[in-house]
Amino acid sequence: MITQKIGSSTSLYGAIAKSSVQRQEQPSSTEKSADTVTISDAARALASSNSGATQSITAAQQRLLKSASDDPKSAEKIAYDMANVPSTIFYDIRGIGGGDPVNKLSTTGRIVDDAFKDKFATEAASIDAQRLALYNSEKAKGTDPVTILSKMIDFTNAQSRDYLEASAWLEHSQKG
């Protein structure tokens, strides 16, 4: 079975690392002068607590945090990548060879339309900017990379069910 999805902390790290390598030729955030995003007080409060979360921390996320806490250098890379890799929709690609359209989410099998994809793109851009601002803010304060990673996970877990489902963040036991 060929599916495009993140199912464990290992594949999460692999997906993040691959995207990081693909971005190495792009200018760093310090080289971009006009791209400044600030995080709102509401988003900051949301990122620092798990109240209002769509889902609590998953087993895979706990394993990722445990692994990151055992290796500070990896923790920094994972946190950086999580802050800088754009959100994407993960599709079930099994029907791609038969000419079927790729419009089924890998996490739940839900069929999505162009309106869903457009809504996701708008929501993801905002979430990505807020997560990056959270990372930059915490990094500037000298926060430990594992703590930054934990805050970004909590922030992401607090997003809408549609976002979590499309971006493969939805825990398997919460499939609809």
JOHUSUL-V912219 format. One record per pair of residues at least 24 apart in sequence whose C-alpha atoms are under 10 Angstrom apart, sorted by the first residue. I is the first residue (numbers start at 1). GAP is how many residues later the second one is. Records with the same first field share a line. If there is no record, write none. Layout:
I = GAP + GAP
This chain:
1 = 91 + 92 + 93
2 = 90 + 91 + 92 + 93 + 104
3 = 87 + 88 + 89 + 90 + 91 + 92 + 102 + 103 + 104
4 = 85 + 86 + 87 + 88 + 89 + 90 + 101 + 102 + 103 + 164
5 = 84 + 85 + 86 + 87 + 88 + 100 + 101 + 102 + 161 + 162 + 163 + 164
6 = 54 + 84 + 100 + 101 + 161 + 162 + 163 + 164
7 = 53 + 100 + 161 + 162 + 163 + 164 + 165
8 = 50 + 51 + 52 + 53 + 55 + 56
9 = 50 + 51 + 52 + 53 + 54 + 55 + 56 + 58
10 = 50 + 53 + 54 + 57
11 = 49
12 = 48 + 49 + 52 + 66 + 70 + 156 + 157
13 = 51 + 61 + 64 + 65 + 68 + 69
14 = 64
15 = 66 + 70
16 = 61 + 62 + 63 + 64 + 65 + 66 + 67 + 68 + 69 + 70
17 = 60 + 61 + 64 + 65 + 68
18 = 63 + 67
19 = 62 + 63 + 65 + 66 + 67
20 = 57 + 58 + 60 + 61 + 62 + 64 + 65
21 = 60
23 = 61 + 62
28 = 56
29 = 55 + 103 + 107
35 = 94
36 = 93 + 97
37 = 89 + 92 + 93 + 94 + 95 + 96 + 97 + 99
38 = 91 + 92 + 93 + 94 + 95 + 96 + 98 + 99
39 = 90 + 91 + 92 + 93 + 94 + 95 + 96 + 97 + 98
40 = 90 + 93 + 94
43 = 84 + 87 + 88 + 90 + 91 + 112 + 115
44 = 86 + 87 + 89 + 90 + 93 + 107 + 111
45 = 110
46 = 105 + 108 + 109 + 110 + 112 + 113
47 = 83 + 84 + 87 + 101 + 103 + 104 + 105 + 106 + 107 + 108 + 109 + 110 + 111
48 = 86 + 99 + 100 + 102 + 103 + 104 + 106 + 107
49 = 102 + 105 + 106 + 109
50 = 101 + 103 + 104 + 105 + 107 + 108
51 = 103 + 107
52 = 103 + 105 + 106 + 107
53 = 101 + 102 + 103 + 104 + 105 + 106 + 107 + 108
54 = 100 + 101 + 102 + 103 + 104 + 105 + 106 + 107 + 110 + 116
55 = 99 + 101 + 102 + 103 + 104 + 105 + 106 + 109 + 114 + 115 + 116 + 119
56 = 97 + 98 + 101 + 102 + 115
57 = 93 + 96 + 97 + 99 + 100 + 101 + 114
58 = 95 + 99 + 111 + 112 + 113 + 114 + 115
59 = 112
60 = 109 + 111
61 = 88 + 89 + 92 + 93 + 108 + 110
62 = 88 + 91
64 = 82 + 85 + 86
65 = 81 + 82 + 84 + 85 + 88
66 = 80
67 = 79
68 = 77 + 78 + 79 + 81
69 = 75 + 76 + 77 + 78
70 = 76
71 = 75
72 = 72 + 73 + 74
73 = 72
74 = 71 + 72
75 = 69 + 70 + 71 + 72 + 73 + 74
76 = 63 + 68 + 69 + 70 + 72 + 73
77 = 68 + 72
78 = 67 + 68 + 70 + 71
79 = 53 + 56 + 60 + 66 + 67 + 68 + 69 + 70 + 71 + 72 + 73 + 74
80 = 52 + 55 + 56 + 59 + 65 + 68 + 69
81 = 51 + 68
82 = 46 + 49 + 50 + 53 + 67 + 70 + 71
83 = 45 + 46 + 47 + 48 + 49 + 50 + 51 + 52 + 53 + 65 + 66 + 69
84 = 44 + 45 + 47 + 48 + 51
85 = 43 + 47
86 = 38 + 39 + 41 + 42 + 43 + 46
87 = 33 + 34 + 36 + 37 + 38 + 40 + 41 + 76 + 79 + 80 + 81
88 = 29 + 32 + 33 + 36 + 37 + 75 + 78 + 79 + 80
89 = 28 + 31 + 32 + 35 + 74 + 75 + 76 + 77 + 78 + 79
90 = 75 + 76 + 77 + 78 + 79
91 = 75 + 76 + 77
104 = 62
105 = 60 + 61 + 62 + 63
106 = 59 + 60 + 61 + 62
107 = 57 + 58 + 59 + 60 + 61 + 62 + 63 + 64 + 65 + 67 + 68 + 69
108 = 57 + 58 + 60 + 62 + 64 + 66 + 67 + 68
109 = 56 + 66 + 67
110 = 55 + 56 + 65 + 66
112 = 54
116 = 46 + 47 + 50
117 = 49
119 = 43 + 44
120 = 42 + 43 + 46 + 47
121 = 42
123 = 36 + 37 + 39 + 40
124 = 35 + 39 + 43
127 = 28 + 29 + 32 + 36
128 = 28
130 = 25 + 26
131 = 24 + 25
